[in-house]
Amino acid sequence: MTLFIYPVVACWVWNPTGWLFVAGFHDFAGCSVVHVVGGASGLIGTIIAGPRFSRFDRPWLPFLCRQRRQEKFDQETKEQLEQVKRLEQVDEIKEMVEEGKLTNGDLNHLRAYAINEFQKPNFDQDELSTMWLAIGVFNLWLGWFFFNGGSAYTLYNKALNPAKIITNTTLSGAAGGAIVYFLKKPISLFVWPCFRENGKYYKTFRTSQRFDGGSLSNGILAGLVAVTAACDTVEPWAAIVIGLIGGILYSLWIRLITELYIDDPIEASGVHYVNGVWGILACIIFDSQKGFISGNPEMGKYLGVQVYGIICITLWSMLWALAFFLPCRWLGVLKYHPVIEMLGVHRFKMGDLPEAFLKEIRQFSKKNDDFESGPYLQEDAKKKTPISDDAAFPPSKSSKGEEVPEENQNGLSSRRTAKVAAATEKASWDQTK
């Protein structure tokens, strides 16, 4: 994208010889160049990659070829569940077993936990994720002052008035966050009475009915995106209106794609594409020089140029996104194994499974007593009691497929025992202090 897709659009819009620039297309700081391009590409990507595992119980756009597509979707879901049950075949888990970081019994616990996550998924964000999300959004908000205000190239350019640009940026972001905080909850939870009687309801981003800090953060970003194109030519009151409408459009868009069973995990299409388009259209209405409120006699031509530019940039972005994502899907490189995705890519690709997580899955397995989730010895299965931690799977094998000698396995077990003992001693000492 940064090598080819973005530069071409930037040349169209900002180069003095670019065809959109010559035609009079206005985008001060990148509402179309950055956000429409990225949002449109991301929307195509999320549709082609498909929803997260167990996110929906039907395919996207379920009204198209409903029975045939539903049957295919159900078959794929069964295959995914079988993959979860055979998690010992995952390369990353094999490596952990061979290195002694996972016992055979832990594999049973991990399987029980993964099957429960597949059958009863929880897409809530924990408190720490919301905190880091808020910190990231405020960093972006700070950066937006330089992103928009810096596009004036100097603080002393009276014609562009960087101070007003930064003021408009602040007001629009605040307005977008405020309206989403109060509006997204009723929009996402509203259900027609005829559907409510059948138990059908919709929730987005957070599965509880509390006000959502994640939605507030995305609302701020929606307002910031919406004002990016027109921040140099609109008055402060117009910036507030642009932010409010941007937050409403974001909330409605997320509800729409949820109705269509399109999974956008971080709701990027609503923040960037929808509000990128709205930001370009807002220039037509609120531009104090050429917009409708200015009474400029050429505002009809201005309207045509802005709309034509949006269409061309959207088609350009979606075309190249299709050219990239479709081959990736055919090659099977768009998604991780179901177990890795559900339990966290960071746990398997960016380090070892933390001891706290292993403790959590062990407690879950014992609490739920899930005897169908993993292999058990025949006599223990009859008694409904799980086997010991080291008897659930065949002996560990090396990367060449040879069995690891018994003394090596004993050595691994000894080292694990020593680590557990050291951790227990440290916890006892900390408690004493």
N, C-alpha and C positions, 0 to 999 in steps of 0.2 A: 504493500500500500504506500509506504513512504517513498519507495523508489520510483513508482510509476503512476498510481491512481491519484494520489494527492497532488503531485507536482503539475499534472496536466490541468486539473481543475483550478489550481492556483494561477496558472498561466492564463487561463480563460478570464478569470475574474479580476486579477490584480496587475497583470502585465499591461502597460499602456497600449500595446498592440493586440492584446487579447480580444477576441470577438465579442465577449460579453462586456468587457470594459468599454470597448468602443460603442456598443449599443446603449450604454447607460445603466447597466446592472449595478446595483449598490449593495455591497456587503463590506462594512467597514473593517471588522476584525475577525471574520472567518466563520460566520454562522453557516454558510453553505460549504465553504472550502473545507472546514474541519468537521462540523457537526452533522450536516446532511450526508456527506460522504461516509463518515464513520458509522452513523446511525443506520443508513440504508444497507451498508455492507454487513453490519452486525445483525440486522433483521433477517437478511437472507441466510446468514450463517446459522442463526438459531433455528430457523425453519428446517434447513437441510440436516443439521446435526441431530435434530429431534429433541424431545423433552428429556429431562433427567429421569433416571430409572424410577418407576413407580409414581411419577408426578401426576399422570392422568390415567384414567381407565379407558380411554378411547383415543383414536388418532386425531391429528389436527384437521380442521375443516371436516368434521364427521358427517356432514350432510352430503358429501360427495361419495358416491359408490359405497354407501354406508355398510352393507352387509359384507361385501368382499374385503373392504379395508379393515373392518372390525375383526374379521376372522384372521387376517394376516397379523393385525396388531396383537390379538390374543396369543397367537402362536409364537410371536417374538417375545412376549412376556413370559411364556412358559420356558422358552430357551434361556432367557436371562436368569430365571430362577434356578434352572439346572446349573448354569455357570456359577451362581452363588454357592450352591451346594458343593461344587467341586473346586472350592477355592484353593485347595492344596496344589492345584495345577498352575496357579498364578506364579510367574517367574519371581516376582519380588518376595512372595511368601516362601517359595522354595529356598531362596537365598537366605532368608532369615532363619529357616529351620536348619539349614546346613551350617550356618555360623553359630548356631546355638542360642540365638536371640528369641526363638519361639520354641516352646516344648510341644510335643505332640498333643498333650492335653489342651494347651492354649489354642490349638487349631480347632478343636471341638468347640471351645467357648467362643472363638471368633466366628465359627460357622453359625452357631445359634444366634449370636448377636446380629450377624449380617442378614440372616433370613428374616429376623424380626424387623430390621430396618427396611428390608425389601417389601414385606407385607404390611407393615405399619410405619410408613415413612414419616419423618418429622423434619420439615423444612424451616422450622423456626431458627432464628439466629440467636446465639447466646449473648449474654450481656457484654462480654469483652468484644465481640464482633461489632456490636452497635457502637461501642465506645471508639474503636479504631476507625469505624466508618465515619463517625462525626468528626474526628480529628482530621481525617483525610479530606472531608468536604470543606472544613474551614481553611485548610491549607490551599485547596483549590480556589476558594473564594478570595483569599489573599492574592494568589497568583493571577486571578482574573483582573485585578486592578492593573497589573502590569500588562496583562494580555490585551485588554481593551485600551487602557490609558496609554500603554506603551506604543500602540499603533499610531499614535499622534507624533511619535519620534522625538518630541521635546515637550517639556513642561511649560514652555513659554510661547507656544503657538496659539495666539489669541483666536485665530480663525477656527481651529478645531476645538479649543477649550478643553484640555485634558481634565481640568477639575470637574466640569459638568459630566464628562464621560464616566469618570470614576463614581460620581454621585448617582448617575443613572444606573450604573452596574450594581451598586449597593441596594438601591431602592427596589429594583426588579427582582434581585435574588431574595430579598426579605419578603417581598409580596408573594412570590411563588411558594416559598416555604410555609408562610402563614396560611395561605388558602388550602394547600395540600394537607396540612396538619388537621384541619377541621373538615375537609371535604372528602378526602380519599376513603375514609372509613365508611361513611354512609354509601358512597358509590360502590365500593367493593363488596359490601354486605347486602345491598339491596337485591331482593328477589321478588319477582311477580308472585302474587298469592297462589296462582295455579301451580307454580313450580314449588313453592314453599310447602304445599300440602304433600308433595311427593318426597320431601326431605332434600330438595336440591338447593344448594346455596354456594356462594362464591366467596373466597377470601384470597387476598393477594399479599405476598411478601411475608406477612406474619399470620400464622394460623389462629392466633387468639384474637379477641375482639378489642384489645387495648389499643390506645393510640400508639402509633409506630414511629420510633425515631428514625428508622431507615427511610420511611416515606417522607418525613420532614426533610431529611438530607437530600433526597432526590428532588423534592419540590424546590429547594434552594437552587440546585443545579439547573432545573428546568427554567426557572426565572432568569438565571445567568445566561443560559444558552439563548433564550428568546430575545434578549436585549442586545446581543453581541453585534448583530448586523446594523442596528439603527441607533446605537448608543451615542453617536456623534451628531445626530440630526433631530433627536426628539427632546421634548421638554421633560423635566422630572415627573410631572403628573402623568405623562404618557408612559414613562418607564414603569410606573406602578401598575398601570392598566395592563401593559404588555406582560408583566410578571404574573399578575392575577390570572389572565387568560391562559398563559403558559402552564400554570399549575393545574387549572381546570382541564386543559387538553391532555396533559400528562395523566391525570387520574382517569379520565374517560378512556384513553387509549389502552391503559393497562387492563381495565375491565373488558374492553373489546377483545384483546388478544387472549385473555383468559377464557372468554366465551368461545373463542375459536380453537381452544386447546393448543395454543402456541406458548411454549415455555421460554420466557425471557428472564433468566435468573436474577439479573441485576437491573432489569427494566431499562436497559440502555436505549432501546428503540424509542421508548416514550420520552426519555430525557433529551436525547440528541436528535433523532430524526424528526419526530413530530414537532418539537420546539425549534429545530433548525428551520423547518419549513415555515412555521408560524413567524419566526423572526424575520424571514425575508418578506413575507406578506405584510407584517406589521410596518415595514418601511412604507408600503403603499398608502397606509391609512394615516400614520402618525408623523411621517417625515414633514418637518416644518418648512421645508423648501420646495419639495416636489410632490408631497402626499396630498390626500384628499382634504385634510384640514387646512392646507395652504391655499387651496383654490387655484393652483397652477393649471393653466389651460392644457398642458401636455401630460397631465396625470394619467390619462388613458394609455398613452404610449408607455409611460413608466410602469403601469400595471402589467401590460403585455410583456415587457422585457423581464420583469421579476418572475412572473409565472413561467415564461418560456425557459428562463435560466434554471428554475427549480426542476422542471421536467427533464431537461437535458442532463443536469448533474445527477439526478436520481437514477435515470436510465444508465448513465455511464458507470456509476458506482455498483448498481445491481448486476449489470452485465459482467463486470470483472469479478465481482464476488461469486457469481455462479461459476465462472470459469475456474475459480480457485477451489471452492468448497465441494463442488460435485465430484471431481477426481479424488479429492481427499476422502469423501464418503465411500466411493467405490473401492478405494484402497484400504478402507477400514482404519484410518488413522485419526478420525475426528474424536473418538471417545475412548475412554479407558475401560478396563474390565469393570463390570458392575460392582464388585466388592471394593475396588480401589476408589471408584467414584463415590459410593455411598458412605464409606468409612473415612474418606478424606485423602485426597491425593497427596497432601503434605506429609501424611503419616508414612506413606510408602515410597515417595519420590524424593523427599527432602529430609531424610533422617530415619531413625529407628522408631518403632512404636514405643511411646513413653510408658513408663511403669504405671502411671496413673490410669492410662487408657486400658492397659492389660488388667489392672485391678478391677476396673469398671466392667469389662466383659466377663471376667470370672464371676463376679458377684451376680451379674445379670443371668448367666447360665445356671448358676446354682439356685437362684431365686425362682426362675421360671421352669426349671426342671424339664428342659426341652430334650427329649430322648430321641426324637426323630431327626434332629439336625446334624448328627454326625455318627460315625461308626462306633458301635459299642460291642463289647464282648457278649456272646450269645447268652451266657448264663447271667450276666449282669443286666442285660436287656429284659430278661424274664422277671428279674427282681425289681425292675424300674429304678435301678441305681446306676449312676455313671461310673465309668472305669477310672482308674488312676490316670494322672496327668501324662505319664510316659508310655501308656499301653494302647493308645487309641489308633495310632498309625504304625505302619511298618517301619523298620529301622531306617534312619536317615541315610540318604545316598549322596555321593559326591557328584560333582558336575559331570563326570564321565559315566554316571549311572551305576557305579560300583557302591556296594554297601560300605558305610563307614565302620571301621573296626569297633568292636564292642568296648575296648579300653578307651578309644577316643570319645565314644558317646558317654562313657562313665566320667571321663575328664570334663566334658561339657557340662554334665549334670552337676559335678562337683563345683565347677566354677559358678554355675548358676546358684547353687546352694550358698556358696560363700558370699556372692553378691547380695542375696536376700538377707543373709545373716548380718552383713555389714549395714545394710539399709535399716534393718530392724533395730540394730544397736544405736545407729545415729538418731532414729526417731525417738527411741527411749531417752537418749541423752538430751535431745532438744526439749522433750517434755519435762525432764528433770530440771533443766535450766529455767 
